[in-house]
């Protein structure tokens, strides 16, 4: 099959699938509903297979770093491979015995949970330090951002209302009248962009989704 | 900078000083709680009001789309909601996507919800575990839950669970709560609320609250709990005080310190502006 036919076939399949999904979203046509549901099941299966492929790819990439002794990376790749092997083994042992491996659960609950929570909590320290270094009223725009930010911060913290009853009111005004219209604009323009992308895909003008981006 | 005057020094404080100040200041409210009053806002009230109308036997879904790193923001609100729903004898279905650690999160919710201890698994609540997918699957869940889950998390066939009797899709669900660090809640709004009319409530991290607010104001979300503040408001409304209310003192201290840092930096900046 020539490259042109392969390309056309991909666009035809993508276009047909998109048409079925769009029509069934807005109209109740029993025949098409069944087809749309079947397509969604296929999508679910493909997505699940992609996770397996992702794991294989992760091992390949890290194995390559180890093999080539990539500077600054191979040691982390080796550490990844050790942990990957341990977790895989523990998971498979649990699978074979029909119940979850206790060590697997322990590692997940006591190592992963602690590390994950710590990483997220550390951002608080960075925000504190960044507020000091970055929040300076260098011009009128920065001053507006700064004042608005302070009111929103004090509206969100219960102590704000204790200091002055006006903080939650003014902070709420910044939140509702200030940021909501901007956020609506982003959402609506994003949705319009997505619509345009959808139509381009349907018409075969968008090739990035099957690997032709930049060609 | 050590040779500069006090205003120069004010602009160049080592970041490690801030880290220590924050670390020490955050310990104080945990050692000696202050108890600042917490005002209730409309978004969290929206969740409480909608949950209050749930009748015994009605099916409610909690979709845990947040990981353990977001426990500080999302867990207290999820616990308060589950406790409320259990008190009202709702049937609760739990699943999640985007985070592989939802087993731990659900276990934590159960541990903190004494009301669930009197409930029977499979009859009053069921857990389906992690679903590693995106919007397509949420659309499929809305049409046919059995097309996505044939078993629960403990390998029990879905039709062997009494709770699933007459529950096939979004049309059979009274309301759905989505706990998010990302954009899964948007999928539910499009595929469950817009298409089937299922009421959706959001339990998100504080960072998401500004993005979620337009959907609350437009009525696409019946309520919104943003960060630990939302959790504290829900705990207060539901009468189940917990971790979020305790955290609010620390939030107050840390937010005050951020404002203090901003003032400090700007005082130094304006005092030395003429020199630049």
Interface residues (C-beta under 8 A of the other chain):
Chain A: X25 X33 X37 X40 X41 X43 X44 X47 X48 X51 X108 X109 X112 X113 X116 X117 X119 X120 X121 X124 X125 X127 X128 X129 X131 X132 X133 X135 X136 X137 X138 X146 X149 X150 X153 X154 X156 X157 X158 X159 X160 X161 X162 X168 X172 X175 X176 X179 X180 X183 X184 X187
Chain B: X13 X15 X18 X19 X21 X22 X23 X36 X37 X38 X39 X41 X67 X68 X69 X70 X71 X72 X101 X103 X104 X107 X132 X133 X134 X136 X137 X139 X140 X143 X144 X147 X148 X195 X206 X210 X211 X213 X214 X217 X227 X229 X232 X248 X249 X251 X252 X253 X254 X255 X256 X257 X258 X259 X261 X262 X264 X265 X266 X269 X270
